[in-house]
Amino acid sequence: RALSEDTEPANGSKDGKMGTGSRGLLKEHRVAILTLGTRLSEALVAADEVEELDPDLAVTVADARFMKPLDVDMIRELAENNGILITVEEGSIGGFGDHVLHFLSLDGALDEGDLKFRPMVLPDTYFEAATQYEQYEMAGLNAHHIRGTVMRLTKKVDVPVLVD
């Protein structure tokens, strides 16, 4: 989230620098959500909810604004400063999130194993006619789904294991 004079930085510090406040002291407690399209507002809601649920977690939300060319400087910064990077888009498999993952792989950001990455996309399935909210709900792209993905990746919730 952008810092302004009226808001306290997300990490609880006075200067907005990571590691100087009470939030996100450990890299694995710093999460970046990179959105493309209309899911930005849902990502902001999810970030606020996560930070309310767990004072150790610091969540940054960034708006990619366009898919091509990739803003590689912003992606590098998000990958270097966070232990988790989640992309959220209304596209399907093979879209923006896959382009980001491809870049991160070629750039070496995944080589050390200290960055978790998850793309959140529309599933490859048919949706019945419904309101936009209902369709995003079916797709798993609303705020509570984004929050759940963050909590799962930060190991703040137990996820049941499916067995055959």
N, C-alpha and C positions, 0 to 999 in steps of 0.2 A: 504494500500500500504506500501511496505517496505520503511523505511527511509534510505537515504544514505546521504553522505556528500554533494552531488551535488543538492539535492532537498530540498525544504522547506516542512516541515510536512503538511499533509492535513488540519489540524485544524488551520493553520496560525501562530502557535506558533514557537518559536525558539528551544524549547527543545522537541517537539513532545508529550507533556503531554496534555491530554484532559482538556479543561476549561482554559488553559493558553493563548490561542490565540483568534482570533475573530470568529472562526468557532466552531459549536457544543457546545456552552455554555450550552444549555438545552439538557437534555437526549433525548427528542423527536426530536431534530435536528441532532442526531447522528444515522447514518444508517450503518449497516454491510451487505455486500453482500457476501454470502458464496457459492462458486461455486464448482461443481464437473464435471470434463470433459472439453470439448473444449470451454465452454462459458466464460472462464476466461478473454480472451482478450476483449470480448464484454462487460463484467462487468466493466473492467477498463475504457473502452471508456465511458460507461454510467456514471461512477463515476466522471470522468473529466467533462462531460457535465453538470451534476447536480451541481457540485461545481462552474462552470462558471455561471450557471443560478441563483444560490442563494448563496450569500456569508455567510449566516447563517448555511448552511448545511455542515456537515462533513461526508464523506463517506469512509468507510474502506472496502477493498476488500480482502477476504481471500480465499486461494485455499485449499480445503479439501484434495486433492490428492488421497484419497482412501475412500471407503464407510465403510468398516468394517476392524478393529474395528473403531467406531467413535472416533474422537479426542475430547473427552469430555472436556478436559481442555481448548482447543481453543473455543469450543462452549460456555462453561460457561463464558469465558472472553468476547466473543462477546455479549452474552446476558446481562452481568452485565454492560458493558460500552456503550451500544447502546439502543435506544428506539425502533428501528426497525431492524428486522433480516429477510433478504430475502435469500432463497436458490434458486440457478439456476442450472439446470441439463438437460441433454438430456434424462433422464429417464421419465417414466410415473408415474401416480398416484400410490402410494404405494412404491416409491423408496426412494432415499436419503433424500429428504425433509421431508417425513413422518417419517423416522427414527430420524431425528433431532427433529421434533416436538414431537414425542413420548418421547425422552430423556428429552427435555425441560419441558414437562408436569410432568414426574415422578420426575425430579430434583427440581420442585417447581418454576422454572423461570417464569411461567405464572400466579402464584397465586395472585400477587399484581395488575395485570392488566396494568402494565406499559411497557410491551413489545408487540409490534405488530409483527406478524410473517406471511410471505407469501411464499409459495413454488411456484416456476415457473418451470413447467414441460411440456413435450410434451402432447398435448391433446389426449384423447382417440378417435382418428378418423383416417380415411384413408387419406393418402397424395398421390397426383398424383406425377409421376416422375418429378423431377426438380433438379436444382442445389442445393447444400447444403445451400447456402445463401437463396434461395427462399423457401426451406423447413423450415428453421429456421424462416423465415419471416412469413410463414403461421402458424407456431407453436407459434409465439409471443415470441421468445427467442433471438432476436437481440438487439443491444444496445439501440435503441430507445424505445423498449418495457420495458426493464429493467429500463431505465430512467423514463418512464411513471409510472411504479409501484412505484418507489421511490417518485416521485412528488405527486402521489395520496395519498400514505400513510403518507406523511408529510403535507398533506392538502395544498399543494402549487398550486393545480389546482382544479377547480370545476369539479366534475364528475356527469354527468346527471343521474337521477334516472329513471330506466325503469319502466313503468307502464303497467299493463295488459290491 
